[in-house]
Amino acid sequence: MTRRTIIKAGTAVAAGAFGGLATQGVWAAGSDKPEKEEVKIGFIPLTDCASVVMASVMGFDKKYGVKIVPTKESSWAGVRDKLVNGELDAAHVLYGLVYGVHEGIGGAKKDMAVLMSLNNNGQAITLSKKLADAGAINGPALAKLMQMEKREYTFAQTFPTGTHAMWLYYWLATYGINPMKDAKVITVPPPQMVANMRVGNMDGFCVGEPWNHRAIVDGIGITAATTQDIWKDHPEKVLGTTSDWVAKNPNTARAVTAAILEAGRWIDSGLSNKAKMAEVIAAKSYVNTSVDVINERILGRYQNGLGKTWDDPDHMKFYNDGAVNFPYLSDGMWFMTQHKRWGLAKGEPDYLGTAKSINRIALYKEAATAAKVPLPKSEMRTSKLIDGVVWDGKNPKAYAESFKIKA
């Protein structure tokens, strides 16, 4: 589907987008009709599943001729397996998981696809109340305590090649702690983090909301850092699927992407929409927690569990004028540099080639044009991380090798 076709259709039909075509019969008559009308999209109970859920609940999917069926999953490994074997059409999924599977280091190798980025920011690193009581309330204090009190320190992430593992490792290493040598790292599904910390299974964890805030509310943990502290506007969850599925269902992929773009824009457009979203996703069928645990941080209202409160302008965003959703090549490449850094990737990755094959930029641009979402000027972006190091995607090999602390 060419850009010209979309623009022409948008001019001809007042409703614009694919939905106008679907409802007026033009869509069904052409070659752009979705190959699948019902699309099963897996999600993990986390705040950042919201745009997938709201696309279904608010009916943005109908506008594009598809029905999104959100499917609650219990672990990222389960999401991976169901994507690979075709039980799920697509999923709200960790950016680094998609790349790990594609690289053959996060399970059986399978060619994968990223259709769009679902959110930026909004994860955190939680340290146990026990550590906080011993003075470890941030990175430098944790490093000092680990030097003084020698024992096995255990930290949890949610999937070995995923975003939370990479944020945790990057943050620890910034303060001189080698996660591969100075600590024990375990994998725990997001909804089980708080329960595991409660019984003393870990000293700290990195996970998405609302589980960091839940640990504070339950009095068992404190927020030592937010992930936006580590990398402002970092990539987080994506709409992921297999390369095979996109090849068989390109129109469906485009329609679903456009619907979720509209849902993200709706969420970010005002406080009342965010409040409604929090009410919806707090339900048992989605995140299964209290509304207040979700909506505080979604509005940027943070507390660390030790009396400090602040308004964070860089809270979780689902749209941000379209800046959130573009599948930047440099974002995907960054995860590969960290997989290399921590010894997960063997050999020398083809950074740019792999990112170009996974991140479906042409398809995204068509969906964004249909949903009237602005596009960035470049397929790469530049960011400065917590340690002052700038990532721009220009020399990924040198970047991956530049870190003093690595596997």
C-alpha positions as CSV (number, residue, x, y, z in Angstrom):
1,M,0.0,0.0,0.0
2,T,1.7,3.2,-1.1
3,R,1.6,6.5,0.6
4,R,-0.2,8.0,-2.4
5,T,-3.0,5.4,-2.1
6,I,-3.5,6.3,1.6
7,I,-3.5,10.0,1.0
8,K,-5.9,9.6,-2.0
9,A,-8.2,7.4,0.1
10,G,-8.0,9.8,3.0
11,T,-9.1,12.6,0.7
12,A,-11.9,10.6,-0.8
13,V,-13.3,9.4,2.5
14,A,-14.1,12.0,5.2
15,A,-13.3,9.5,8.0
16,G,-9.8,9.1,6.7
17,A,-7.7,6.1,7.6
18,F,-8.6,2.5,6.9
19,G,-11.7,2.6,9.0
20,G,-13.4,5.0,6.6
21,L,-12.7,2.6,3.8
22,A,-13.9,-0.4,5.7
23,T,-17.2,1.2,6.6
24,Q,-17.8,2.5,3.1
25,G,-17.1,-0.7,1.4
26,V,-14.1,0.6,-0.6
27,W,-11.6,-1.2,1.7
28,A,-13.2,-4.6,1.3
29,A,-13.3,-4.2,-2.5
30,G,-9.6,-3.5,-2.7
31,S,-6.4,-5.5,-1.9
32,D,-5.9,-3.8,1.4
33,K,-8.6,-5.7,3.4
34,P,-7.1,-7.3,6.6
35,E,-6.3,-10.9,6.0
36,K,-7.4,-11.7,9.6
37,E,-10.4,-10.0,11.2
38,E,-9.7,-11.3,14.7
39,V,-6.2,-10.8,16.0
40,K,-5.0,-12.4,19.3
41,I,-2.5,-10.1,21.0
42,G,-0.7,-11.4,24.1
43,F,0.1,-9.1,27.1
44,I,1.7,-9.4,30.5
45,P,-0.1,-7.6,33.4
46,L,1.8,-4.3,33.3
47,T,0.7,-0.7,33.0
48,D,2.3,-0.5,29.5
49,C,-0.1,-3.0,28.0
50,A,-2.6,-0.2,28.1
51,S,-2.6,0.9,24.4
52,V,-3.2,-2.7,23.3
53,V,-6.1,-3.1,25.8
54,M,-7.6,0.3,25.0
55,A,-7.5,-0.2,21.3
56,S,-9.8,-3.1,21.9
57,V,-12.0,-1.6,24.7
58,M,-12.5,1.8,22.9
59,G,-13.1,0.3,19.5
60,F,-10.2,1.8,17.7
61,D,-9.6,-1.6,16.1
62,K,-13.1,-1.7,14.5
63,K,-12.3,1.5,12.7
64,Y,-9.5,-0.4,10.9
65,G,-11.5,-3.5,10.1
66,V,-10.0,-5.8,12.8
67,K,-11.0,-7.1,16.2
68,I,-8.1,-7.1,18.7
69,V,-8.5,-9.9,21.4
70,P,-6.1,-9.1,24.3
71,T,-4.8,-12.4,25.8
72,K,-3.4,-12.3,29.3
73,E,-0.1,-14.3,29.7
74,S,1.8,-15.3,32.8
75,S,5.5,-14.9,31.8
76,W,7.6,-13.5,29.0
77,A,8.9,-17.0,28.2
78,G,5.3,-18.0,27.7
79,V,4.7,-15.0,25.4
80,R,7.9,-16.0,23.4
81,D,6.7,-19.6,23.0
82,K,3.2,-18.6,21.9
83,L,4.5,-16.1,19.4
84,V,7.0,-18.6,17.9
85,N,4.4,-21.4,17.6
86,G,1.6,-19.2,16.3
87,E,-0.8,-19.4,19.3
88,L,-0.6,-15.6,19.4
89,D,-0.7,-13.4,16.4
90,A,1.3,-10.6,18.1
91,A,2.2,-9.4,21.6
92,H,2.9,-6.5,23.9
93,V,6.5,-7.6,24.4
94,L,9.9,-6.6,25.7
95,Y,12.0,-5.0,22.9
96,G,15.0,-7.1,23.9
97,L,13.1,-10.3,23.9
98,V,12.2,-9.9,20.2
99,Y,15.8,-9.2,19.3
100,G,17.0,-12.1,21.5
101,V,14.7,-14.6,19.7
102,H,15.8,-13.3,16.3
103,E,19.4,-13.7,17.3
104,G,18.9,-17.2,18.7
105,I,20.0,-16.2,22.2
106,G,16.6,-15.9,23.9
107,G,15.2,-19.3,22.9
108,A,14.9,-21.2,19.6
109,K,15.9,-18.9,16.8
110,K,13.0,-17.4,14.8
111,D,12.9,-14.5,12.5
112,M,11.0,-11.7,14.3
113,A,9.4,-8.4,13.6
114,V,8.8,-5.2,15.5
115,L,5.8,-3.3,14.2
116,M,5.9,-0.3,16.6
117,S,7.1,0.9,19.9
118,L,4.3,0.9,22.5
119,N,5.8,3.1,25.2
120,N,8.8,5.0,26.5
121,N,9.9,5.2,30.2
122,G,7.9,4.1,33.2
123,Q,9.9,1.2,34.7
124,A,12.0,1.3,37.8
125,I,14.6,-0.4,40.0
126,T,13.3,-1.4,43.4
127,L,15.5,-2.3,46.4
128,S,14.3,-4.2,49.4
129,K,13.3,-2.3,52.6
130,K,16.0,-4.4,54.3
131,L,18.7,-2.9,52.0
132,A,17.2,0.6,52.4
133,D,17.3,0.3,56.2
134,A,21.0,-0.6,55.8
135,G,21.6,2.6,53.9
136,A,21.3,1.4,50.3
137,I,18.8,3.8,48.9
138,N,20.4,4.5,45.5
139,G,23.2,3.3,43.2
140,P,26.2,4.7,45.0
141,A,24.9,3.6,48.4
142,L,24.2,0.1,47.1
143,A,27.8,-0.2,45.7
144,K,29.2,1.0,49.1
145,L,27.1,-1.5,51.1
146,M,28.0,-4.4,48.8
147,Q,31.7,-3.5,49.3
148,M,31.4,-3.3,53.1
149,E,29.1,-6.3,53.7
150,K,30.2,-9.2,51.6
151,R,27.6,-11.8,50.8
152,E,25.6,-13.0,47.8
153,Y,23.3,-10.3,46.6
154,T,20.4,-11.4,44.4
155,F,18.7,-9.2,41.8
156,A,15.8,-10.1,39.6
157,Q,14.9,-9.2,36.0
158,T,12.0,-10.4,33.8
159,F,13.7,-12.1,30.8
160,P,17.4,-12.7,30.1
161,T,17.6,-10.6,26.9
162,G,14.8,-8.2,27.8
163,T,14.6,-4.6,28.7
164,H,14.5,-5.0,32.4
165,A,17.7,-7.1,32.4
166,M,19.5,-4.5,30.4
167,W,18.3,-1.5,32.5
168,L,19.3,-3.4,35.7
169,Y,22.8,-4.4,34.3
170,Y,23.4,-0.9,32.9
171,W,22.5,0.8,36.2
172,L,24.5,-1.6,38.4
173,A,27.6,-1.2,36.1
174,T,27.3,2.6,36.2
175,Y,28.1,2.3,39.9
176,G,30.9,-0.2,39.5
177,I,28.9,-3.3,40.2
178,N,29.4,-6.1,37.6
179,P,26.1,-7.9,37.5
180,M,27.8,-11.1,36.1
181,K,30.4,-11.3,38.8
182,D,29.4,-9.3,41.8
183,A,25.8,-10.5,42.1
184,K,23.4,-13.3,41.4
185,V,20.7,-12.5,38.8
186,I,17.5,-14.5,38.6
187,T,14.5,-14.3,36.2
188,V,11.0,-13.7,37.7
189,P,7.7,-12.9,35.9
190,P,6.6,-9.3,36.5
191,P,3.4,-10.1,38.6
192,Q,5.4,-12.3,40.9
193,M,8.1,-9.8,41.8
194,V,6.5,-8.3,44.9
195,A,5.6,-11.7,46.4
196,N,9.1,-12.9,45.8
197,M,10.6,-9.8,47.5
198,R,8.2,-10.2,50.4
199,V,9.6,-13.7,51.2
200,G,13.2,-12.5,50.8
201,N,14.1,-14.2,47.5
202,M,15.8,-11.1,46.2
203,D,17.5,-7.8,47.3
204,G,16.3,-5.8,44.3
205,F,14.5,-6.1,41.0
206,C,13.9,-4.2,37.8
207,V,10.3,-4.4,36.4
208,G,7.6,-2.4,34.8
209,E,4.8,-0.6,36.7
210,P,2.7,-1.0,38.6
211,W,4.9,-3.5,40.5
212,N,7.5,-1.0,41.7
213,H,4.8,1.2,43.2
214,R,3.0,-1.8,44.6
215,A,6.2,-2.7,46.5
216,I,6.2,0.7,48.2
217,V,2.4,0.5,49.0
218,D,3.0,-2.9,50.5
219,G,6.0,-1.6,52.6
220,I,8.5,-4.1,51.3
221,G,10.6,-2.0,48.8
222,I,11.8,1.4,47.8
223,T,12.4,3.0,44.3
224,A,16.2,3.5,43.9
225,A,16.0,4.7,40.3
226,T,13.5,5.0,37.5
227,T,14.5,3.8,34.1
228,Q,14.0,7.3,32.7
229,D,16.8,8.2,35.0
230,I,18.9,5.7,33.2
231,W,17.8,6.7,29.7
232,K,15.3,9.5,29.2
233,D,12.6,8.4,26.7
234,H,14.0,4.9,26.4
235,P,12.3,2.3,24.2
236,E,10.4,-0.3,26.3
237,K,7.6,-2.6,25.1
238,V,6.9,-3.1,21.4
239,L,4.2,-4.7,19.3
240,G,6.1,-7.8,18.3
241,T,5.4,-10.7,16.1
242,T,7.1,-13.2,13.7
243,S,8.4,-12.3,10.3
244,D,6.2,-15.1,8.9
245,W,3.1,-13.6,10.4
246,V,3.8,-10.2,8.8
247,A,4.5,-11.8,5.4
248,K,1.1,-13.6,5.5
249,N,-0.8,-10.7,7.1
250,P,0.6,-7.4,6.0
251,N,-2.7,-5.6,5.9
252,T,-3.7,-6.9,9.3
253,A,-0.4,-5.9,10.7
254,R,-0.9,-2.4,9.3
255,A,-4.4,-2.1,10.6
256,V,-3.5,-3.3,14.1
257,T,-0.6,-0.8,14.2
258,A,-2.8,2.1,13.2
259,A,-5.5,1.1,15.8
260,I,-2.9,0.9,18.6
261,L,-1.4,4.2,17.5
262,E,-4.8,5.8,17.9
263,A,-5.2,4.2,21.4
264,G,-1.8,5.6,22.5
265,R,-2.7,9.0,21.3
266,W,-6.1,8.8,23.1
267,I,-4.3,7.8,26.4
268,D,-1.8,10.6,26.2
269,S,-4.3,13.3,25.2
270,G,-5.5,14.2,28.7
271,L,-5.8,13.4,32.4
272,S,-9.3,12.1,32.2
273,N,-8.4,9.6,29.6
274,K,-5.4,8.4,31.7
275,A,-7.8,8.0,34.7
276,K,-10.2,6.0,32.6
277,M,-7.4,3.8,31.2
278,A,-6.2,3.1,34.8
279,E,-9.7,2.1,35.8
280,V,-9.9,-0.3,32.9
281,I,-6.6,-2.0,33.1
282,A,-6.7,-2.3,36.9
283,A,-9.4,-4.9,36.5
284,K,-8.8,-8.6,37.3
285,S,-8.8,-9.5,33.6
286,Y,-5.9,-7.2,32.9
287,V,-3.3,-6.1,35.5
288,N,-5.3,-7.1,38.6
289,T,-4.4,-4.4,41.1
290,S,-5.9,-1.3,42.7
291,V,-6.4,1.8,40.4
292,D,-4.4,4.1,42.6
293,V,-1.3,1.9,42.2
294,I,-1.5,2.4,38.5
295,N,-2.7,6.0,38.1
296,E,-0.2,7.8,40.4
297,R,2.9,7.0,38.3
298,I,1.0,7.2,35.0
299,L,0.3,10.9,35.9
300,G,4.0,11.4,36.9
301,R,3.4,11.5,40.6
302,Y,6.3,9.6,42.2
303,Q,7.4,8.7,45.7
304,N,10.4,6.6,46.6
305,G,9.0,4.9,49.7
306,L,11.2,6.9,52.0
307,G,9.3,10.2,52.2
308,K,10.6,11.7,48.9
309,T,7.9,12.7,46.4
310,W,8.3,14.4,43.0
311,D,6.5,15.1,39.7
312,D,8.3,13.4,36.9
313,P,7.8,14.9,33.5
314,D,9.4,11.9,31.9
315,H,6.8,9.4,33.1
316,M,5.4,6.6,31.0
317,K,4.3,7.8,27.6
318,F,2.3,6.0,24.9
319,Y,2.3,8.5,22.1
320,N,4.0,11.9,22.8
321,D,3.1,13.3,19.4
322,G,4.2,10.1,17.7
323,A,7.8,10.3,19.1
324,V,7.2,7.2,21.2
325,N,6.0,4.8,18.5
326,F,8.5,5.0,15.6
327,P,10.6,1.8,15.6
328,Y,14.0,3.6,15.4
329,L,16.7,1.4,14.1
330,S,19.1,2.7,16.7
331,D,16.8,1.6,19.5
332,G,16.9,-2.0,18.3
333,M,20.6,-1.9,17.7
334,W,21.2,-0.7,21.3
335,F,19.8,-3.9,22.7
336,M,22.2,-5.8,20.5
337,T,25.1,-3.8,21.8
338,Q,24.1,-4.8,25.4
339,H,23.6,-8.4,24.4
340,K,27.2,-8.3,23.1
341,R,28.5,-6.5,26.2
342,W,27.1,-9.1,28.6
343,G,28.2,-12.1,26.7
344,L,24.8,-13.1,25.5
345,A,25.6,-12.6,21.8
346,K,28.2,-14.8,20.3
347,G,30.3,-13.6,17.4
348,E,30.0,-10.1,15.9
349,P,26.4,-9.0,15.3
350,D,25.2,-7.4,12.1
351,Y,23.8,-4.5,14.0
352,L,22.2,-2.4,11.2
353,G,21.3,-5.3,9.0
354,T,19.5,-7.1,11.8
355,A,17.6,-3.9,12.9
356,K,16.5,-3.2,9.3
357,S,15.1,-6.7,9.0
358,I,13.3,-6.7,12.4
359,N,11.9,-3.1,12.6
360,R,9.3,-2.8,9.9
361,I,9.7,0.9,9.2
362,A,7.9,0.9,5.8
363,L,4.8,-0.7,7.2
364,Y,4.9,1.5,10.3
365,K,5.0,4.6,8.0
366,E,1.9,3.5,6.2
367,A,0.0,2.8,9.4
368,A,1.1,6.2,10.8
369,T,0.1,8.0,7.7
370,A,-3.3,6.4,7.9
371,A,-3.7,7.3,11.6
372,K,-2.4,10.8,10.9
373,V,0.6,10.3,13.1
374,P,3.7,12.5,12.4
375,L,6.9,10.8,11.4
376,P,10.5,11.7,12.5
377,K,13.1,12.9,10.0
378,S,15.5,10.1,10.8
379,E,15.4,6.3,11.4
380,M,18.1,6.8,14.1
381,R,18.1,8.9,17.2
382,T,20.7,10.2,19.7
383,S,20.5,9.7,23.5
384,K,22.7,10.4,26.5
385,L,22.5,7.7,29.2
386,I,23.0,7.9,32.9
387,D,26.8,7.4,32.7
388,G,27.1,10.4,30.3
389,V,27.8,8.1,27.3
390,V,26.0,9.1,24.1
391,W,24.4,6.4,21.9
392,D,23.6,7.4,18.3
393,G,23.8,4.1,16.5
394,K,26.7,5.2,14.3
395,N,29.4,2.8,15.5
396,P,27.7,0.0,17.5
397,K,30.8,-2.3,17.5
398,A,33.0,0.4,19.2
399,Y,30.2,1.3,21.5
400,A,29.7,-2.3,22.7
401,E,33.4,-2.6,23.3
402,S,33.8,0.7,25.1
403,F,32.4,-0.3,28.4
404,K,34.9,-1.0,31.2
405,I,32.5,-3.3,33.0
406,K,31.2,-6.2,30.9
407,A,31.0,-9.9,30.9
